[in-house]
């Protein structure tokens, strides 16, 4: 059977469009993370352990919507499903603004769940860009899309800084109105997506029968890709969620906490300009290993002090480590399924991923409340080491190609 290699028709065009959409719609991540725990603490000031529950709801929304996103993409096409996701996010943003006014913590968490659902659609941008073409194009397309996150870091945090006090004495509500406006702009960008044609065809044998899910998930390459994606994303969320509260608790201002998130998100997406090229040059596993090593270094810096530079430096290392680890894991996951299997496996992968990320968000507040910032930092070390051993195992058994 012939399969696609090279760059598909409209592949580069769509990667650019998705990168711009990531800049707008991806900014909801920076806004939600910057304000989720701070907003939660404002709504329930006597229950610090619950302050990160909105961020956990955000991650839960990403998990709950992961499978429906894949289904909608299969039924209605990527463009329409992504627009639906933006509309869901607009409802969530407006609801967040109204629930802050009403002081309704439970509804605020539900609004964050909707925003997280919109984030699940944004997460699929990377798959939409990488679904066709050869291995080299997949890694580069993922990186191109995630470079939109560099703009999202500036846009999202700038919206927070400039609009969070717009409706004083009600804090943060203006930033959610700004989020709704960004999502509306993102819909306009998504309208420029084009149908993807076939890439260059070559004679390469590929499966002609769609395999069962159980058969696919038993593959070592799937197990390691999922484990490393969970490790990098859950650890990043675990630390990032608690960072604004920890910084405020240790005498730093809200503006410094928001700027810390900006540096972090920039570090998450900035390396994407060259991460794809590094994966092509050195292989997926070495780049993923470097990312996990940076997470360990992040923990060391965080444990070394509570000055502003400790927080900001650890957040930067956390972002770069996530970038290398997560892009590498996403590219590695592509080896586990064929084109006909992509929707169900991508949806299942993101459901598992964001379910565990939601638990990490929730655990962040409890850990911070019980063990402090150092307790959060310490967790990164054993989990990263476990993921590193999984890469070594995969390398030894030699089940992954082009690594």
Secondary structure, DSSP 8 states (H G I E B T S, - for coil): -EEEES--TTHHHHHHHHHHHHHHHTHHHHHHHHHHHHHHHHHSTT-GGGTTHHHHHHHHHHHHHHHHHHHHHHHH-HHHHHHHHHHHHHHHHHHHHHHHHHT-HHHHHHHHHHHHHHHHHHHTHHHHHHSSS-HHHHHHHHHHHHHHHHHHHHHHHHHHHHHTTTTTTS-SHHHHHHHHHHHHHHHHHHTT-------EEEE----SS---HHHHHTSHHHHHHHHHHHHHHHHHHHHHHHHHHHHHHTT--HHHHHHHHHHHHHHHHHTHHHHHHHHHHH-HHHHHHHHHHHHHHHHHHHHT--SHHHHHHHHHHHHHHHHHHHHHHHHHHTTS--GGGHHHHHHHHHHHHHHHHHHHHHHHHHHHHHHHHHHHHHHHHHHHHHHHHHHHHHHHHT-SS--
